[in-house]
């Protein structure tokens, strides 16, 4: 959230102890052209460069009543085009703001091109432009990258909201530093003899060069917090610096004395802790969270000051490029992960001497089905892995130690597959349920007819799982077909496991189970409905002794219950239905309920 006008002041720890050259006023802004100038703290409010304004861009008045409070001004000029950003590092208990102006004149700054005035209630250690170096992609303290062109002048204003602070560091970032690491910024704007502020790493030796044509002698001074003190014995044109501080050279020439100051800051070089190798079971697509190794790598170092990255090669770790995603997708087998620990204040201070092994032992992936069926006609079946891994071991519940086995009985068979590497055992198991499937047999077919759309049910006395089809349509699990039109149909029954298939041709027609030729006009004749769907159908009627009573075709009106003009008694009668099939053969219809009753 944006900060209120008044705020509680906190007692703060010094983030850096060395005091640097600090300019509170825009007119005297420090020219910079190298990466990561270091500032050791700011004091004083400075001249009001905002002419009493209550705001500038996002900046508002601080506890001083004006915009400036312990402020620092820098200026730089771009020498190349590209993406530019910066990190301003500070104590996490402090509240710093900044504004970046694209301008060449302090009297005409205009509105800032990037600006941040959020309070630091989150306790972050960085504000800036680009990407938070701690990896916080949602930080409100970071503004979008600046796309710069060569020859542009900028003023960077850094401000502390309160009157207590322990300083800050600046680190330039962005693609422009990748493409032009040595000349992204124009150093011609730095007229200081000793150049811009210098950031180095502990153990480095910084050579300050005050060489001046015609110099008579040189005097070197240092200020580590108690004022400038003459460095005894330092009287050459150069001086080797090994400690943080403010340094001054006085060059005496026949015509003048030249005084030049520069700040040199040394950052701590991290020492990466030893990381233990990781061996574990994994499955395809599994990730390893590299964040879990950060604590080992930091080995007690403050995570607010150092960041750990992981790389697939020593070269990448040394250069600091191509970091591996922290949610690392494992590929299996042995991998070496190279570790780089970097100072957030100065990325040139790093340690890339450590690495560790990721030994991802693959958990066996089982490819065979957990259900199997033995066809009765075959008698046996192979189950298990048919394409085994020669590095794995196999153990069946039957005692066999082969990837696959032959079985001939129904039951459950369990296989345990083991992959062992470097003392790590990874197992997978699967139980195969084996059933025996009988050859399908159609025992009977029920036809519920006497309608335009009839119901047909296929029955079987064999045990098993079967599928059914009519007239070549898709197979279904139900043995019941509804909405069947009268006529000749082909029904199929099969075992879904490939153990066999049978088919039958059926005739769907309708007839009365009872008829009563008694003169009441109802059911006076018996006939078969749907004969017109058949080719040359013939219906023959018999009594219980097999005597032929009546023969009808599709053109007959039906049987009236008489034989040679005489009424026959009430009893059951039988009939047969034949027709000419597609091959020209006369065929008798199967599965018809071939008897009916005469009632008087």
VEXDREN-2710 file (C-alpha; in Angstrom, 1 decimal):
% VEXDREN-2710
k/r/px/py/pz
1/UNK/0.0/0.0/0.0
2/UNK/1.1/3.6/-0.4
3/UNK/2.7/5.0/2.7
4/UNK/0.9/7.6/4.9
5/UNK/2.4/11.0/5.5
6/UNK/3.4/10.1/9.1
7/UNK/5.1/6.9/10.1
8/UNK/6.7/5.3/13.1
9/UNK/10.5/5.5/13.1
10/UNK/12.4/2.3/13.8
11/UNK/15.9/1.9/15.2
12/UNK/17.8/0.4/12.3
13/UNK/20.9/-1.8/11.9
14/UNK/23.6/-0.5/9.6
15/UNK/23.5/-2.5/6.3
16/UNK/26.9/-1.2/5.3
17/UNK/29.4/0.5/7.5
18/UNK/31.6/2.2/4.9
19/UNK/30.7/5.8/4.1
20/UNK/30.6/6.8/0.5
21/UNK/30.4/10.0/-1.5
22/UNK/26.7/11.1/-1.3
23/UNK/25.2/14.0/-3.2
24/UNK/21.8/15.1/-1.9
25/UNK/21.3/17.6/-4.7
26/UNK/20.5/17.0/-8.4
27/UNK/22.9/19.6/-9.7
28/UNK/25.8/17.7/-8.2
29/UNK/24.5/14.2/-9.1
30/UNK/27.3/11.6/-9.1
31/UNK/28.0/10.4/-12.7
32/UNK/28.2/6.6/-13.0
33/UNK/29.0/4.3/-15.8
34/UNK/30.1/1.0/-14.2
35/UNK/27.9/-1.7/-12.7
36/UNK/26.9/-1.6/-9.0
37/UNK/27.9/1.7/-7.4
38/UNK/27.9/1.3/-3.6
39/UNK/26.5/3.9/-1.2
40/UNK/27.2/3.6/2.5
41/UNK/24.4/5.8/3.9
42/UNK/22.9/9.2/3.3
43/UNK/22.6/12.1/5.7
44/UNK/20.8/15.4/5.4
45/UNK/17.8/16.5/3.5
46/UNK/19.6/18.3/0.7
47/UNK/18.4/21.3/-1.4
48/UNK/14.8/20.9/-2.4
49/UNK/15.1/20.1/-6.1
50/UNK/11.3/19.9/-6.4
51/UNK/10.7/23.6/-5.6
52/UNK/8.3/22.9/-2.8
53/UNK/6.1/20.5/-4.8
54/UNK/4.0/18.0/-2.8
55/UNK/4.6/15.3/-5.4
56/UNK/6.8/14.2/-8.3
57/UNK/5.4/11.3/-10.2
58/UNK/4.5/8.8/-7.5
59/UNK/6.7/10.4/-4.9
60/UNK/5.0/12.4/-2.1
61/UNK/6.2/14.4/0.9
62/UNK/8.2/12.6/3.6
63/UNK/8.5/13.2/7.3
64/UNK/10.6/16.2/6.4
65/UNK/7.6/18.1/5.0
66/UNK/9.3/17.9/1.5
67/UNK/9.9/15.2/-1.0
68/UNK/13.7/14.8/-0.3
69/UNK/14.8/13.0/2.8
70/UNK/18.4/11.6/3.1
71/UNK/18.4/11.5/-0.6
72/UNK/21.0/10.6/-3.2
73/UNK/21.3/11.7/-6.8
74/UNK/23.0/9.8/-9.6
75/UNK/23.2/10.4/-13.4
76/UNK/24.1/8.2/-16.3
77/UNK/24.1/8.2/-20.1
78/UNK/23.3/5.1/-22.2
79/UNK/25.9/4.1/-24.7
80/UNK/23.8/1.3/-26.3
81/UNK/20.2/0.4/-26.8
82/UNK/18.4/-2.4/-24.9
83/UNK/16.5/-3.4/-21.8
84/UNK/17.8/-1.8/-18.6
85/UNK/16.9/-2.2/-15.0
86/UNK/18.4/-1.9/-11.6
87/UNK/18.2/-3.4/-8.0
88/UNK/18.5/-1.1/-5.0
89/UNK/19.4/-3.3/-2.1
90/UNK/18.8/-2.1/1.5
91/UNK/18.1/-3.2/5.0
92/UNK/14.7/-5.1/5.1
93/UNK/13.6/-2.9/8.0
94/UNK/14.0/0.3/6.1
95/UNK/11.8/2.1/3.6
96/UNK/13.4/3.5/0.4
97/UNK/11.8/5.0/-2.7
98/UNK/13.1/6.0/-6.1
99/UNK/12.3/7.9/-9.2
100/UNK/14.1/7.6/-12.6
101/UNK/13.9/10.7/-14.9
102/UNK/14.9/10.8/-18.6
103/UNK/16.4/14.2/-18.6
104/UNK/19.7/16.0/-19.2
105/UNK/18.9/19.1/-17.0
106/UNK/18.0/19.2/-13.3
107/UNK/15.9/22.2/-13.9
108/UNK/13.7/20.3/-16.4
109/UNK/13.3/16.8/-14.9
110/UNK/9.7/16.4/-16.0
111/UNK/7.7/13.3/-14.8
112/UNK/9.7/10.2/-13.9
113/UNK/9.7/7.3/-16.4
114/UNK/9.8/4.8/-13.4
115/UNK/8.8/5.5/-9.9
116/UNK/8.0/3.6/-6.7
117/UNK/6.6/5.0/-3.4
118/UNK/5.2/1.9/-1.7
119/UNK/5.9/1.4/2.0
120/UNK/8.0/-1.6/3.0
121/UNK/5.4/-3.4/5.2
122/UNK/6.5/-6.7/3.6
123/UNK/10.0/-6.3/4.9
124/UNK/11.7/-6.7/1.5
125/UNK/15.3/-6.0/0.8
126/UNK/15.1/-4.7/-2.8
127/UNK/13.3/-2.1/-4.8
128/UNK/14.0/-1.3/-8.4
129/UNK/13.2/-1.8/-12.1
130/UNK/13.0/-5.1/-13.9
131/UNK/12.9/-8.3/-11.8
132/UNK/13.3/-8.8/-8.0
133/UNK/16.6/-10.8/-7.6
134/UNK/15.0/-12.8/-4.8
135/UNK/12.6/-14.3/-7.3
136/UNK/9.4/-12.5/-6.1
137/UNK/7.6/-12.0/-9.3
138/UNK/4.7/-10.2/-7.7
139/UNK/6.8/-7.6/-5.7
140/UNK/5.0/-4.2/-5.7
141/UNK/8.4/-2.6/-5.3
142/UNK/9.5/-3.3/-8.8
143/UNK/8.6/-1.4/-12.0
144/UNK/8.7/-2.6/-15.6
145/UNK/12.0/-2.7/-17.5
146/UNK/13.1/0.5/-19.3
147/UNK/13.8/0.2/-23.0
148/UNK/16.6/2.6/-23.6
149/UNK/18.3/4.0/-26.7
150/UNK/21.9/5.1/-27.1
151/UNK/22.7/8.6/-26.0
152/UNK/19.9/9.1/-23.5
153/UNK/20.5/10.9/-20.2
154/UNK/18.9/9.8/-17.0
155/UNK/18.8/11.0/-13.4
156/UNK/18.2/8.4/-10.6
157/UNK/16.8/9.8/-7.4
158/UNK/17.0/7.5/-4.3
159/UNK/15.1/8.7/-1.2
160/UNK/14.6/7.4/2.4
161/UNK/11.2/8.0/3.8
162/UNK/12.4/8.5/7.4
163/UNK/15.4/10.2/8.9
164/UNK/17.3/7.0/9.9
165/UNK/18.9/4.7/7.4
166/UNK/21.9/2.4/6.9
167/UNK/22.5/2.9/3.2
168/UNK/21.9/1.0/0.0
169/UNK/23.6/-0.6/-3.0
170/UNK/22.8/-0.3/-6.7
171/UNK/23.2/-3.1/-9.2
172/UNK/22.3/-2.5/-12.9
173/UNK/20.5/-5.4/-14.7
174/UNK/18.9/-6.1/-18.0
175/UNK/19.8/-7.5/-21.4
176/UNK/21.8/-4.4/-22.2
177/UNK/24.4/-5.7/-19.7
178/UNK/24.5/-9.1/-21.4
179/UNK/24.9/-7.7/-24.9
180/UNK/27.3/-4.9/-23.9
181/UNK/28.9/-5.8/-20.6
182/UNK/31.7/-3.3/-20.8
183/UNK/30.1/-0.3/-22.5
184/UNK/26.4/-0.2/-21.8
185/UNK/26.8/3.2/-20.1
186/UNK/28.8/6.1/-21.5
187/UNK/31.9/6.7/-19.2
188/UNK/32.7/10.0/-20.9
189/UNK/30.4/11.8/-18.5
190/UNK/32.7/10.8/-15.6
191/UNK/35.3/13.6/-15.3
192/UNK/36.5/12.5/-11.9
193/UNK/40.1/11.4/-12.1
194/UNK/39.6/8.2/-10.2
195/UNK/36.4/7.4/-12.0
196/UNK/33.0/6.3/-10.7
197/UNK/32.3/4.3/-7.4
198/UNK/33.8/0.9/-7.5
199/UNK/32.3/-2.4/-6.3
200/UNK/34.6/-5.4/-5.7
201/UNK/34.6/-8.7/-3.9
202/UNK/36.4/-9.6/-0.8
203/UNK/39.9/-10.7/-1.7
204/UNK/40.1/-8.6/-4.8
205/UNK/42.7/-5.9/-5.2
206/UNK/41.4/-2.7/-6.7
207/UNK/44.0/-0.6/-8.4
208/UNK/43.2/3.2/-8.3
209/UNK/45.0/5.1/-11.0
210/UNK/45.6/8.8/-10.6
211/UNK/48.2/9.1/-13.3
212/UNK/48.4/12.7/-14.4
213/UNK/50.7/14.2/-17.1
214/UNK/53.4/16.5/-15.5
215/UNK/52.7/15.3/-11.9
216/UNK/55.3/16.2/-9.4
217/UNK/54.0/13.9/-6.6
218/UNK/51.0/12.0/-5.4
219/UNK/49.4/11.8/-2.0
220/UNK/46.8/9.1/-1.1
221/UNK/44.3/9.3/1.7
222/UNK/41.6/7.0/3.0
223/UNK/38.4/7.5/5.0
224/UNK/36.9/4.5/6.7
225/UNK/34.5/6.6/8.9
226/UNK/36.8/8.9/10.9
227/UNK/37.7/11.4/8.2
228/UNK/40.5/11.3/5.6
229/UNK/43.9/10.1/6.8
230/UNK/47.1/10.2/4.9
231/UNK/48.3/6.7/3.8
232/UNK/51.9/6.5/4.8
233/UNK/54.2/5.4/2.0
234/UNK/51.6/5.7/-0.7
235/UNK/53.1/8.2/-3.1
236/UNK/52.9/6.6/-6.5
237/UNK/50.5/7.2/-9.4
238/UNK/48.5/4.1/-8.4
239/UNK/47.4/2.6/-5.2
240/UNK/46.1/-0.9/-4.5
241/UNK/43.0/-1.0/-2.3
242/UNK/42.0/-4.0/-0.3
243/UNK/39.4/-2.6/2.1
244/UNK/36.1/-0.7/1.7
245/UNK/36.2/3.0/2.2
246/UNK/36.5/6.5/0.6
247/UNK/39.8/7.1/-1.1
248/UNK/41.4/10.4/-2.2
249/UNK/44.3/11.2/-4.3
250/UNK/46.0/14.7/-4.3
251/UNK/48.1/15.2/-7.5
252/UNK/50.5/18.1/-7.4
253/UNK/51.6/19.6/-10.7
254/UNK/53.6/22.7/-11.5
255/UNK/50.4/24.6/-12.1
256/UNK/47.8/23.1/-9.7
257/UNK/46.8/20.5/-7.2
258/UNK/44.1/18.0/-8.4
259/UNK/41.9/16.4/-5.8
260/UNK/39.8/13.4/-6.7
261/UNK/37.7/11.1/-4.5
262/UNK/36.2/7.7/-5.1
263/UNK/34.3/5.2/-3.0
264/UNK/35.4/1.5/-3.1
265/UNK/33.2/-1.1/-1.6
266/UNK/34.0/-4.8/-1.1
267/UNK/31.2/-7.3/-0.9
268/UNK/31.3/-10.6/0.9
269/UNK/32.1/-13.6/-1.2
270/UNK/29.8/-16.5/-0.3
271/UNK/31.1/-19.9/0.5
272/UNK/28.7/-22.6/-0.6
273/UNK/28.2/-25.4/1.9
274/UNK/28.6/-29.0/0.9
275/UNK/25.4/-30.6/-0.5
276/UNK/24.6/-34.2/0.0
277/UNK/23.8/-36.4/-3.0
278/UNK/20.1/-37.3/-3.5
279/UNK/19.0/-40.9/-4.3
280/UNK/15.3/-41.7/-4.6
281/UNK/12.6/-43.5/-6.5
282/UNK/10.8/-41.6/-9.2
283/UNK/8.2/-42.0/-11.9
284/UNK/8.0/-40.3/-15.3
285/UNK/7.0/-36.7/-15.0
286/UNK/8.1/-36.4/-11.3
287/UNK/9.8/-33.2/-10.3
288/UNK/12.5/-32.5/-7.6
289/UNK/12.2/-29.2/-5.7
290/UNK/15.7/-27.7/-5.8
291/UNK/14.6/-25.2/-3.2
292/UNK/15.0/-28.0/-0.7
293/UNK/18.8/-27.7/-1.2
294/UNK/19.0/-24.0/-0.6
295/UNK/19.6/-24.4/3.2
296/UNK/22.5/-26.7/2.6
297/UNK/24.1/-24.4/0.0
298/UNK/23.7/-21.3/2.2
299/UNK/25.1/-23.1/5.2
300/UNK/23.9/-20.4/7.6
301/UNK/24.4/-17.4/5.3
302/UNK/21.6/-14.9/5.2
303/UNK/19.1/-15.7/2.3
304/UNK/18.3/-12.0/2.1
305/UNK/21.9/-11.3/1.0
306/UNK/22.6/-14.4/-1.2
307/UNK/20.8/-16.3/-3.8
308/UNK/21.3/-19.9/-4.9
309/UNK/20.9/-21.1/-8.5
310/UNK/21.4/-24.5/-10.0
311/UNK/22.9/-25.4/-13.4
312/UNK/23.4/-28.4/-15.6
313/UNK/27.1/-27.7/-16.3
314/UNK/30.1/-26.2/-14.5
315/UNK/30.5/-23.7/-17.3
316/UNK/26.9/-22.4/-16.8
317/UNK/27.4/-22.2/-13.1
318/UNK/30.7/-20.2/-13.5
319/UNK/29.1/-17.8/-15.9
320/UNK/25.8/-17.6/-14.1
321/UNK/23.6/-18.4/-17.1
322/UNK/20.8/-21.0/-17.9
323/UNK/19.7/-21.7/-14.3
324/UNK/17.6/-24.8/-13.9
325/UNK/13.9/-24.4/-13.0
326/UNK/13.6/-25.0/-9.3
327/UNK/10.8/-27.5/-10.0
328/UNK/13.2/-29.7/-11.9
329/UNK/11.7/-32.4/-14.1
330/UNK/13.7/-35.5/-13.6
331/UNK/14.9/-37.6/-16.5
332/UNK/16.1/-40.6/-14.6
333/UNK/19.6/-42.0/-13.9
334/UNK/22.6/-40.1/-12.5
335/UNK/22.8/-36.3/-13.0
336/UNK/25.2/-33.8/-11.6
337/UNK/23.7/-30.5/-10.5
338/UNK/26.2/-27.6/-10.3
339/UNK/25.5/-24.9/-7.6
340/UNK/26.2/-21.2/-7.8
341/UNK/25.8/-19.0/-4.7
342/UNK/25.7/-15.3/-5.6
343/UNK/25.8/-12.1/-3.6
344/UNK/22.6/-10.1/-4.3
345/UNK/24.5/-6.8/-3.7
346/UNK/27.2/-7.7/-6.2
347/UNK/26.7/-10.6/-8.6
348/UNK/30.4/-10.7/-9.4
349/UNK/30.9/-12.1/-5.9
350/UNK/29.9/-15.8/-6.1
351/UNK/31.0/-19.3/-5.4
352/UNK/30.4/-22.1/-8.0
353/UNK/32.7/-24.8/-6.5
354/UNK/30.0/-27.1/-5.2
355/UNK/27.8/-29.7/-6.9
356/UNK/25.7/-32.7/-5.9
357/UNK/24.4/-35.8/-7.6
358/UNK/20.7/-36.5/-8.4
359/UNK/20.4/-40.3/-8.7
360/UNK/16.7/-40.8/-9.7
361/UNK/16.1/-44.5/-9.6
362/UNK/13.2/-45.2/-11.9
363/UNK/10.2/-47.0/-10.3
364/UNK/9.3/-49.8/-12.8
365/UNK/6.4/-48.8/-15.0
366/UNK/4.2/-51.9/-15.6
367/UNK/2.6/-52.1/-19.0
368/UNK/0.5/-55.2/-18.8
369/UNK/-3.3/-55.4/-18.0
370/UNK/-4.6/-56.3/-14.6
371/UNK/-7.4/-58.4/-16.2
372/UNK/-6.9/-61.4/-18.4
373/UNK/-9.1/-64.1/-19.9
374/UNK/-8.2/-67.6/-20.9
375/UNK/-10.3/-68.9/-23.9
376/UNK/-11.7/-72.3/-23.0
377/UNK/-10.8/-73.6/-26.5
378/UNK/-7.1/-72.5/-26.0
379/UNK/-6.6/-73.6/-22.4
380/UNK/-3.7/-71.3/-21.4
381/UNK/-2.5/-67.7/-21.6
382/UNK/0.7/-65.7/-21.0
383/UNK/0.4/-62.9/-18.5
384/UNK/3.0/-60.3/-17.3
385/UNK/5.6/-58.2/-19.0
386/UNK/6.3/-59.3/-22.6
387/UNK/8.9/-56.6/-23.1
388/UNK/10.9/-56.7/-19.9
389/UNK/13.7/-54.5/-18.7
390/UNK/16.9/-56.6/-18.3
391/UNK/18.0/-54.4/-15.4
392/UNK/14.9/-55.3/-13.3
393/UNK/14.1/-58.4/-11.2
394/UNK/10.8/-60.2/-11.3
395/UNK/9.0/-62.2/-8.7
396/UNK/5.5/-63.9/-9.1
397/UNK/3.3/-65.0/-6.3
398/UNK/3.6/-68.5/-7.8
399/UNK/7.3/-68.4/-7.1
400/UNK/8.4/-67.9/-10.6
401/UNK/11.0/-65.3/-11.3
402/UNK/10.4/-64.5/-15.0
403/UNK/8.8/-61.4/-16.4
404/UNK/5.8/-63.3/-17.7
405/UNK/4.3/-66.7/-17.0
406/UNK/1.8/-69.1/-18.6
407/UNK/-1.4/-69.8/-16.7
408/UNK/-4.2/-72.2/-17.3
409/UNK/-6.4/-71.7/-14.3
410/UNK/-8.6/-68.8/-13.1
411/UNK/-7.4/-66.9/-10.1
412/UNK/-5.2/-63.9/-9.0
413/UNK/-1.5/-63.8/-9.9
414/UNK/0.7/-61.0/-8.4
415/UNK/4.0/-59.8/-10.0
416/UNK/6.6/-57.6/-8.0
417/UNK/9.1/-55.8/-10.3
418/UNK/12.2/-54.4/-8.6
419/UNK/14.8/-51.8/-9.8
420/UNK/17.8/-51.5/-7.5
421/UNK/20.5/-48.8/-7.8
422/UNK/23.1/-47.5/-5.3
423/UNK/21.4/-49.3/-2.4
424/UNK/18.0/-47.8/-3.3
425/UNK/15.2/-50.3/-4.1
426/UNK/12.2/-49.2/-6.1
427/UNK/9.3/-51.6/-6.6
428/UNK/6.0/-51.8/-8.4
429/UNK/3.5/-54.6/-8.2
430/UNK/0.3/-55.6/-10.0
431/UNK/-2.2/-58.4/-9.5
432/UNK/-3.7/-60.0/-12.6
433/UNK/-7.2/-61.4/-12.2
434/UNK/-7.5/-64.3/-14.6
435/UNK/-10.9/-65.7/-15.7
436/UNK/-11.8/-68.5/-18.1
437/UNK/-14.2/-67.6/-20.9
438/UNK/-16.4/-70.3/-22.6
439/UNK/-17.2/-70.5/-26.3
440/UNK/-20.4/-68.5/-26.8
441/UNK/-23.5/-70.6/-27.5
442/UNK/-27.0/-69.4/-28.3
443/UNK/-29.4/-71.7/-26.5
444/UNK/-32.7/-69.9/-27.3
445/UNK/-34.1/-66.7/-28.6
446/UNK/-37.3/-65.1/-27.2
447/UNK/-39.3/-63.0/-29.6
448/UNK/-42.1/-60.9/-28.2
449/UNK/-44.1/-60.1/-31.3
450/UNK/-47.5/-59.1/-32.6
451/UNK/-46.4/-55.4/-33.0
452/UNK/-44.7/-53.2/-35.5
453/UNK/-41.6/-53.0/-33.2
454/UNK/-40.9/-56.2/-31.4
455/UNK/-38.5/-57.3/-28.6
456/UNK/-35.8/-60.0/-29.2
457/UNK/-33.9/-61.6/-26.3
458/UNK/-30.8/-63.8/-26.9
459/UNK/-30.3/-66.5/-24.2
460/UNK/-27.3/-68.6/-23.4
461/UNK/-26.6/-71.3/-20.8
462/UNK/-22.8/-70.8/-20.9
463/UNK/-21.0/-68.7/-18.2
464/UNK/-19.0/-65.7/-19.3
465/UNK/-19.0/-62.1/-20.4
466/UNK/-20.6/-61.7/-23.9
467/UNK/-21.6/-59.0/-26.4
468/UNK/-24.5/-59.0/-28.8
469/UNK/-25.3/-57.5/-32.2
470/UNK/-28.2/-57.6/-34.7
471/UNK/-27.8/-57.2/-38.4
472/UNK/-24.1/-56.2/-38.2
473/UNK/-24.7/-53.2/-36.0
474/UNK/-22.4/-52.3/-33.1
475/UNK/-22.1/-54.9/-30.4
476/UNK/-23.7/-54.2/-27.0
477/UNK/-23.5/-55.7/-23.6
478/UNK/-27.3/-56.2/-23.3
479/UNK/-28.8/-59.4/-24.8
480/UNK/-32.1/-57.6/-25.4
481/UNK/-33.0/-55.8/-28.6
482/UNK/-36.1/-53.5/-28.7
483/UNK/-37.9/-52.0/-31.7
484/UNK/-37.2/-54.9/-34.0
485/UNK/-39.2/-54.8/-37.2
486/UNK/-40.8/-58.0/-38.6
487/UNK/-38.7/-60.0/-41.0
488/UNK/-35.5/-61.9/-41.2
489/UNK/-32.6/-60.8/-39.0
490/UNK/-29.1/-62.0/-38.1
491/UNK/-28.2/-62.0/-34.5
492/UNK/-24.6/-62.4/-33.3
493/UNK/-23.1/-63.3/-29.9
494/UNK/-19.4/-63.1/-29.2
495/UNK/-16.8/-63.2/-26.4
496/UNK/-15.1/-59.8/-26.1
497/UNK/-11.8/-61.4/-25.4
498/UNK/-11.7/-63.1/-28.8
499/UNK/-12.7/-66.5/-27.6
500/UNK/-15.3/-67.0/-30.3
501/UNK/-18.4/-65.7/-32.1
502/UNK/-21.7/-67.3/-33.3
503/UNK/-24.6/-66.0/-35.3
504/UNK/-28.1/-67.1/-36.1
505/UNK/-30.7/-66.1/-38.6
506/UNK/-34.1/-65.5/-37.0
507/UNK/-37.6/-64.6/-38.3
508/UNK/-39.6/-62.1/-36.4
509/UNK/-43.4/-62.5/-37.1
510/UNK/-46.5/-62.3/-35.0
511/UNK/-49.4/-64.8/-34.3
512/UNK/-52.1/-65.3/-31.8
513/UNK/-51.4/-67.7/-29.0
514/UNK/-55.2/-68.4/-28.7
515/UNK/-58.0/-67.9/-31.2
516/UNK/-61.7/-68.7/-30.8
517/UNK/-63.9/-69.2/-34.0
518/UNK/-67.2/-69.1/-32.1
519/UNK/-69.1/-66.5/-34.1
520/UNK/-68.5/-63.5/-31.8
521/UNK/-66.4/-61.7/-34.4
522/UNK/-63.3/-61.6/-32.1
523/UNK/-60.3/-63.7/-33.1
524/UNK/-62.3/-65.8/-35.5
525/UNK/-59.2/-66.8/-37.6
526/UNK/-55.6/-67.6/-36.8
527/UNK/-52.9/-66.2/-39.0
528/UNK/-49.2/-65.2/-39.0
529/UNK/-48.6/-61.4/-39.2
530/UNK/-45.6/-60.1/-41.1
531/UNK/-45.3/-62.8/-43.8
532/UNK/-45.1/-60.1/-46.4
533/UNK/-41.5/-59.4/-45.2
534/UNK/-40.4/-62.9/-46.2
535/UNK/-39.7/-64.4/-49.6
536/UNK/-42.3/-67.1/-50.6
537/UNK/-43.4/-67.9/-47.0
538/UNK/-45.4/-71.0/-46.3
539/UNK/-47.2/-71.8/-43.0
540/UNK/-48.2/-75.4/-42.3
541/UNK/-50.5/-76.4/-39.4
542/UNK/-50.6/-79.8/-37.7
543/UNK/-52.5/-81.5/-35.0
544/UNK/-50.9/-83.2/-32.1
545/UNK/-50.5/-86.4/-34.1
546/UNK/-48.7/-84.7/-36.9
547/UNK/-51.6/-84.7/-39.4
548/UNK/-51.4/-81.8/-41.8
549/UNK/-54.5/-79.6/-41.2
550/UNK/-53.8/-76.4/-43.2
551/UNK/-51.2/-74.8/-45.5
552/UNK/-51.2/-71.0/-46.0
553/UNK/-49.2/-68.4/-47.8
554/UNK/-49.0/-64.6/-47.3
555/UNK/-52.2/-64.3/-49.4
556/UNK/-54.4/-66.5/-47.3
557/UNK/-56.8/-64.7/-45.0
558/UNK/-56.1/-67.2/-42.1
559/UNK/-57.4/-70.5/-40.7
560/UNK/-60.9/-70.7/-39.4
561/UNK/-60.3/-73.8/-37.2
562/UNK/-61.9/-76.4/-39.6
563/UNK/-60.7/-79.2/-41.6
564/UNK/-62.5/-80.0/-44.9
565/UNK/-65.4/-77.8/-43.8
566/UNK/-65.8/-79.5/-40.4
567/UNK/-64.9/-77.7/-37.1
568/UNK/-62.0/-79.2/-35.2
569/UNK/-62.1/-79.6/-31.4
570/UNK/-60.6/-77.2/-28.9
571/UNK/-57.0/-78.2/-28.3
572/UNK/-53.4/-77.2/-29.2
573/UNK/-52.1/-77.1/-32.7
574/UNK/-48.6/-76.8/-34.1
575/UNK/-47.2/-74.9/-37.1
576/UNK/-44.0/-74.5/-39.1
577/UNK/-42.9/-71.5/-41.1
578/UNK/-40.6/-71.8/-44.1
579/UNK/-39.3/-69.2/-46.6
580/UNK/-36.7/-68.9/-49.3
581/UNK/-33.4/-67.5/-48.0
582/UNK/-30.9/-65.3/-49.9
583/UNK/-29.2/-68.4/-51.3
584/UNK/-32.5/-69.6/-52.9
585/UNK/-33.0/-72.4/-50.4
586/UNK/-36.2/-73.1/-48.5
587/UNK/-35.5/-72.7/-44.8
588/UNK/-37.5/-73.3/-41.7
589/UNK/-37.6/-70.4/-39.2
590/UNK/-35.9/-71.2/-35.9
591/UNK/-36.8/-70.2/-32.4
592/UNK/-40.5/-69.6/-33.1
593/UNK/-43.0/-70.6/-30.3
594/UNK/-44.6/-73.1/-32.8
595/UNK/-47.9/-73.9/-31.1
596/UNK/-51.2/-72.2/-30.4
597/UNK/-54.6/-73.1/-28.9
598/UNK/-58.1/-73.3/-30.4
599/UNK/-60.9/-72.4/-28.0
600/UNK/-64.6/-72.6/-28.7
END
